[in-house]
């Protein structure tokens, strides 16, 4: 997990047994694996070609999608690791996003204030990843 929240762990052997008993579960897990792999590929490409500002906007939007709201507990150090940049770069970008009114940032906490602004400044990678997860949700509901 990358932020605090709730999670569950399943015994690997029991999960394997369940996938043998329930082909629809196996199909959903295979689709989920494909989506995670596609996200990793998209992230690698994004980190190689897009500006850090766009990547940070993408990352904040994705974290918002996965969290329970607009408050996201993130440190600059954590963001620097996720974005592959120095902490001082994260500080400068966070400051610029705060000045633009997109976020408010205080020690270890980001609050999303303007989703549309973040989306306008992020790269196309966010929409690509989100589309994959939307397709996965549709697949799950049909499985």
C-alpha positions as CSV (number, residue, x, y, z in Angstrom):
1,X,0.0,0.0,0.0
2,X,1.2,3.5,-0.7
3,X,-1.0,5.4,1.7
4,X,-2.9,4.5,4.8
5,X,-6.2,2.8,4.5
6,X,-7.8,-0.6,4.6
7,X,-6.5,-3.7,2.9
8,X,-6.9,-7.5,3.1
9,X,-4.5,-10.3,2.6
10,X,-5.5,-13.7,1.3
11,X,-3.5,-16.9,1.7
12,X,-1.9,-17.7,-1.6
13,X,-2.8,-21.4,-1.4
14,X,-6.5,-20.7,-0.7
15,X,-6.7,-18.2,-3.5
16,X,-5.2,-20.7,-5.9
17,X,-7.8,-23.2,-4.8
18,X,-10.6,-20.7,-5.2
19,X,-9.4,-19.9,-8.8
20,X,-9.6,-23.6,-9.6
21,X,-13.1,-23.8,-8.3
22,X,-14.4,-20.5,-9.8
23,X,-13.3,-19.8,-13.3
24,X,-14.9,-16.3,-13.2
25,X,-12.7,-15.4,-10.3
26,X,-9.6,-16.7,-12.2
27,X,-10.7,-14.6,-15.2
28,X,-11.1,-11.4,-13.1
29,X,-7.7,-11.9,-11.5
30,X,-6.1,-12.4,-15.0
31,X,-7.7,-9.2,-16.2
32,X,-6.6,-7.4,-13.1
33,X,-3.0,-8.6,-13.7
34,X,-3.2,-7.3,-17.3
35,X,-4.4,-3.9,-16.0
36,X,-1.6,-3.7,-13.4
37,X,1.0,-4.6,-16.0
38,X,-0.4,-2.0,-18.4
39,X,-0.3,0.6,-15.7
40,X,3.4,-0.2,-14.9
41,X,4.2,0.1,-18.6
42,X,2.3,3.4,-18.9
43,X,4.1,4.7,-15.8
44,X,7.5,3.8,-17.2
45,X,6.8,5.5,-20.5
46,X,5.4,8.5,-18.7
47,X,8.4,8.9,-16.5
48,X,10.6,8.8,-19.6
49,X,8.9,11.4,-21.7
50,X,6.6,13.7,-19.7
51,X,7.5,16.7,-17.6
52,X,7.5,16.2,-13.8
53,X,4.6,18.7,-13.4
54,X,2.3,16.6,-15.6
55,X,3.5,13.4,-13.9
56,X,2.7,14.8,-10.5
57,X,-0.7,15.9,-11.6
58,X,-1.3,12.4,-13.0
59,X,-0.1,10.8,-9.7
60,X,-2.3,13.0,-7.5
61,X,-5.4,12.3,-9.6
62,X,-4.7,8.6,-9.5
63,X,-4.1,8.6,-5.7
64,X,-7.4,10.5,-5.4
65,X,-9.2,7.8,-7.4
66,X,-7.8,5.2,-5.1
67,X,-8.5,7.1,-1.8
68,X,-11.7,8.0,0.0
69,X,-11.6,11.6,-0.9
70,X,-9.6,14.7,-1.6
71,X,-7.3,14.4,1.5
72,X,-4.3,12.3,0.6
73,X,-1.5,11.6,3.1
74,X,1.7,12.0,1.0
75,X,5.1,13.3,2.0
76,X,7.4,15.0,-0.4
77,X,9.9,12.3,0.1
78,X,7.4,9.6,-0.9
79,X,6.3,11.6,-4.0
80,X,10.0,12.1,-5.0
81,X,10.4,8.3,-5.0
82,X,7.3,7.7,-7.0
83,X,8.1,10.4,-9.6
84,X,11.8,9.6,-9.7
85,X,13.0,13.1,-8.9
86,X,14.6,14.9,-6.0
87,X,12.6,16.1,-3.0
88,X,13.4,19.7,-3.9
89,X,11.8,19.2,-7.3
90,X,8.6,17.9,-5.6
91,X,8.6,20.9,-3.3
92,X,8.8,23.3,-6.2
93,X,6.1,21.5,-8.2
94,X,3.8,21.3,-5.2
95,X,4.3,25.0,-4.5
96,X,3.4,25.8,-8.1
97,X,0.3,23.6,-7.9
98,X,-0.7,25.3,-4.7
99,X,-0.2,28.7,-6.2
100,X,-2.4,27.7,-9.1
101,X,-5.1,26.7,-6.7
102,X,-5.1,23.0,-7.6
103,X,-3.9,21.7,-4.2
104,X,-3.2,22.8,-0.7
105,X,-0.2,21.2,0.8
106,X,1.0,20.9,4.4
107,X,3.5,18.7,5.9
108,X,2.6,15.1,4.8
109,X,-0.8,16.0,3.5
110,X,-2.2,17.0,0.1
111,X,-5.7,18.3,-0.4
112,X,-7.1,18.3,-3.9
113,X,-8.9,21.6,-4.5
114,X,-9.3,21.7,-8.3
115,X,-9.7,18.3,-10.0
116,X,-10.3,19.9,-13.4
117,X,-7.1,22.0,-13.2
118,X,-5.0,19.0,-12.3
119,X,-6.6,17.0,-15.1
120,X,-5.9,19.9,-17.6
121,X,-2.2,19.9,-16.6
122,X,-1.6,16.2,-16.4
123,X,-0.5,14.1,-19.3
124,X,-2.6,11.7,-21.3
125,X,-1.3,8.8,-19.2
126,X,-3.9,9.4,-16.5
127,X,-6.8,8.9,-18.9
128,X,-5.2,5.8,-20.4
129,X,-4.7,4.2,-17.0
130,X,-8.2,5.2,-15.8
131,X,-9.7,3.7,-19.0
132,X,-8.0,0.4,-18.2
133,X,-9.5,0.3,-14.7
134,X,-12.9,1.3,-16.0
135,X,-12.8,-1.6,-18.4
136,X,-11.7,-3.9,-15.6
137,X,-14.7,-2.8,-13.5
138,X,-17.0,-3.5,-16.4
139,X,-15.4,-6.9,-16.9
140,X,-15.9,-7.7,-13.2
141,X,-19.5,-6.8,-13.3
142,X,-20.0,-9.1,-16.3
143,X,-18.0,-12.0,-14.8
